[in-house]
Amino acid sequence: MTSHLDRLDNDRIRGFLAAQKSDGPVLVVDSEIVRGNYAKFARALPDTRVFYAVKANPAPEILALLAELGSCFDCASVAEIDMALATGVSPDRISFGNTIKKERDVAAAHARGVRLFAVDCREEVEKIERAAPGARVFCRILADGAGAEWPLSRKFGCVPEMAADVLDHAQARGLVAYGVSFHVGSQQNNVAAWDSALASAAQIFRDCAERGIALSMVNLGGGFPTRYLKDIPAVDAYGASIFESLKAHFGNRIPETIIEPGRGMVGDAGVIEAEVVLVSKKSDDADEIRWVYLDIGKFGGLAETMDEAIRYPIRTAHDGEATTPCVLAGPTCDSADVMYEKTPYPLPISLSIGDKVLIEACGAYTTTYAAVAFNGFLPLASHVI
Amino acid sequence: MTSHLDRLDNDRIRGFLAAQKSDGPVLVVDSEIVRGNYAKFARALPDTRVFYAVKANPAPEILALLAELGSCFDCASVAEIDMALATGVSPDRISFGNTIKKERDVAAAHARGVRLFAVDCREEVEKIERAAPGARVFCRILADGAGAEWPLSRKFGCVPEMAADVLDHAQARGLVAYGVSFHVGSQQNNVAAWDSALASAAQIFRDCAERGIALSMVNLGGGFPTRYLKDIPAVDAYGASIFESLKAHFGNRIPETIIEPGRGMVGDAGVIEAEVVLVSKKSDDADEIRWVYLDIGKFGGLAETMDEAIRYPIRTAHDGEATTPCVLAGPTCDSADVMYEKTPYPLPISLSIGDKVLIEACGAYTTTYAAVAFNGFLPLASHVI
């Protein structure tokens, strides 16, 4: 009899799941895939330093592996800085990349030796001046995020026209105006999406140079996608496109660059095994849609199904058999805990209560997004192998 | 100088917050308000048993208080059943109200003595038959949720026309077809919202009677609101309206009834103290909107700001001074972590970085909705006083 595990290409994860028996949903991350992804980024952008976005998956084994491979770390909080430092890396391999920081957290990072901070306004510059005197700052600018699948709001960054003033403000206060950052939007499928932001960055370099400030670095952010249901461009294609844009806008004075992959580094390394709790219909009408309820949902690790943004590949033992569109929902008593309803998900008609399913490409933005104890359900279990 | 705490009407919470110093956001729940709310429900619906929706706030102190007051408990999972049992109540005061249950969880509940289960389809009935033979089941029907502020999907319940078949299926399999349940939608502002569902319930009672099945109970669900920014009807008005509908549809054969208040029981009992991390603008344009970033957001306890559904009252030391519309966002590096943007929130112009604010009516659906460690941020701290 075919098992859901037969659908897995990944031998290591298959073997792990076959050997263990879990009562609830479980994420398994294959560290060898992470290793391979790091190598791809290093090859695609050979002159660019990698700052892994710790928030994507802060599992200690992943951080340790990336530290060993030479990665730096983009951290969103002091807790993430401590996780990065726990790998043994020196603090000069850490960036405090959150533009929204309590001054006492800036001080805590500074006390730990961190000297690179993101800002997007004068007010944040002044916190850094007081709590991390002399540190390097880069100014985040708004990018439009067109082509990205995860919504990018205006939450981070200022308009490009304001950046030179913010960096000037930093330099005048004894900080090192170090560079410019932006983010082209998560799960960015357009390899050319970096171009217009790089044009803005080059203009900010020129504006700052006119004021006597020599910027050094462009932080290209993240946005590198994971393959969900649709094919995505190869990392090499991103590297080539970004390098062309750098040449076009900076000429022969290409700055130091860094990237902050999160999803692109770990997304495709993880698989969640979940269970079908219920398959039912709301009425006896023949054309009534089928509801499939899993033991994982929006509050148990699949938060990125918000607004049906990320559509995960789902494998079952019955793949290849006839399918029917299904509403896919989680196990909690919250009516918002529905993953796919506007665009129902085709699943095998033979899928039954108690069947296990595999949700692929779940390595990023799952474990730490799970709620503490929503409806009494445990947070997502996780193993790195 | 005015403190944000001067804005609090609640002396007990004010005293507690004044005496403690927290580094991050903290929820304080006043158990005396919960006690008062229970009394209001008991008075408004004197013949109705209260099954507190544990998921709203499962703090042990709250469960213990409600157990002492005579409440029963509506549980979404075995973990919640164990929390309810930990208060010392007997299992006949517990309902397993989730329509989506693993069969082994039904068995676990049955082993603990629970004998009352929700179902909304034949498949779920068959799990109960196997794992909890002889138990009482009630069938949840769909209700339209008009007038509710928190979105109600079709996730739970079947069409009323299917309910008699589901209950018949239960009775035929040795279970006790016990009644009908529905939910009129969370934060329901219309006191008459129960009427059409009660009409459906009465029809199901008649349909079952024709088949020789005597139903006993109508579970009126939750939906009772908490006062956020807008005034809400008093609990008495809900009680009176529900009683009128019961009389209209059931005549002189009014069934046993239960309610499952969650938000209505604990929502107004809790206040979150949070901190302003940053106030900034995205450009130097005079009419550029102001962004206010707090140290709590959508992933740290304020999940119900999803789609800007719930608008919490916010108090500051500067209340009464001139205000300006602000985008309100959380502290994480996630662009989706924005609470109010489509409808900006008016906040005092003088509100500054480092100021504390009070977010009121946060007693329900906050602590357990907080993410495990999103971006490294701790889950919401909570105290019941």
Interface residues (C-beta under 8 A of the other chain):
Chain A: D23 A53 V54 K55 P58 C75 A76 S77 V78 A79 E80 M83 G97 N98 T99 I100 K101 K102 E103 R104 D120 C121 R122 E123 E124 K127 L142 W150 P151 L152 S153 R154 K155 F156 G157 C158 V159 E161 M162 D165 S186 E275 V277 L278 V279 S280 K281 K282 S283 D284 W291 Y293 D295 F299 A303 M306 V327 A329 P331 T332 C333 D334 S335 A336 D337 V338 E341 I353 G354 T367 T368 Y369 A370 A371 V372 A373 F374 N375 G376 F377 L378 P379
Chain B: D23 A53 V54 K55 P58 C75 A76 S77 V78 A79 E80 M83 G97 N98 T99 I100 K101 K102 E103 R104 D120 C121 R122 E123 E124 K127 L142 W150 P151 L152 S153 R154 K155 F156 G157 C158 V159 E161 M162 D165 S186 E275 V277 L278 V279 S280 K281 K282 S283 D284 W291 Y293 D295 F299 A303 M306 V327 A329 P331 T332 C333 D334 S335 A336 D337 V338 E341 I353 G354 T367 T368 Y369 A370 A371 V372 A373 F374 N375 G376 F377 L378 P379
